[in-house]
Amino acid sequence: MRKKQNKTSAKKLATNQRYIDEKTDKIQANLPRGYADKLNKIAESAGTSKAQVLKNCIDTAYNALFDE
């Protein structure tokens, strides 16, 4: 039996890349060892992604500092 190959068309790949370029920001941070594990544990306990945990933390800090 032949395995079905998952092929993504060039148009779909280009569409995905255009969405990423237009709608997202890439943030990279070099943190002390252990912070990746902390982030993983927080995400697992909250049942969300690591990206969602970071977004929530940034929103909370931003609102505390800049919202009146």
C-alpha positions as CSV (number, residue, x, y, z in Angstrom):
1,M,0.0,0.0,0.0
2,R,1.3,3.4,-1.0
3,K,1.4,6.2,1.7
4,K,-0.4,9.4,0.9
5,Q,2.0,12.3,0.7
6,N,1.0,15.6,2.2
7,K,1.8,18.1,-0.5
8,T,1.3,21.8,0.1
9,S,1.0,23.9,-3.1
10,A,3.3,26.8,-3.7
11,K,0.3,29.1,-3.7
12,K,-0.8,27.9,-0.2
13,L,2.8,28.3,1.1
14,A,3.0,31.8,-0.4
15,T,-0.4,32.7,1.2
16,N,0.8,31.5,4.6
17,Q,4.0,33.4,4.4
18,R,2.2,36.6,3.3
19,Y,-0.1,36.2,6.3
20,I,2.8,35.8,8.7
21,D,4.6,38.8,7.2
22,E,1.6,41.1,7.4
23,K,-0.1,40.0,10.6
24,T,2.5,38.9,13.0
25,D,5.6,40.2,14.8
26,K,8.6,38.0,15.6
27,I,10.1,38.5,19.1
28,Q,13.2,36.7,20.2
29,A,14.7,36.9,23.7
30,N,17.8,35.4,25.2
31,L,17.0,34.7,28.9
32,P,18.9,33.0,31.7
33,R,18.7,29.2,31.7
34,G,15.5,27.8,33.2
35,Y,13.1,30.4,31.8
36,A,12.1,28.1,28.9
37,D,11.1,25.4,31.5
38,K,9.2,28.0,33.5
39,L,7.3,29.1,30.4
40,N,6.5,25.5,29.4
41,K,5.1,24.8,32.9
42,I,3.0,27.9,32.9
43,A,1.6,27.1,29.5
44,E,0.9,23.5,30.4
45,S,-0.9,24.4,33.7
46,A,-2.9,27.1,31.9
47,G,-3.8,24.8,29.0
48,T,-2.6,27.3,26.4
49,S,0.4,27.8,24.1
50,K,3.6,29.4,25.1
51,A,2.8,32.3,22.7
52,Q,-0.5,32.8,24.5
53,V,1.2,32.9,27.9
54,L,3.6,35.6,26.6
55,K,0.8,37.6,25.0
56,N,-1.2,37.5,28.3
57,C,1.9,38.6,30.3
58,I,2.6,41.5,27.9
59,D,-1.0,42.6,27.9
60,T,-1.2,42.5,31.7
61,A,2.0,44.5,32.1
62,Y,1.0,47.0,29.4
63,N,-2.4,47.6,31.0
64,A,-0.9,48.1,34.4
65,L,1.6,50.7,33.1
66,F,-0.3,52.6,30.4
67,D,-4.1,52.1,30.9
68,E,-5.7,54.6,33.3
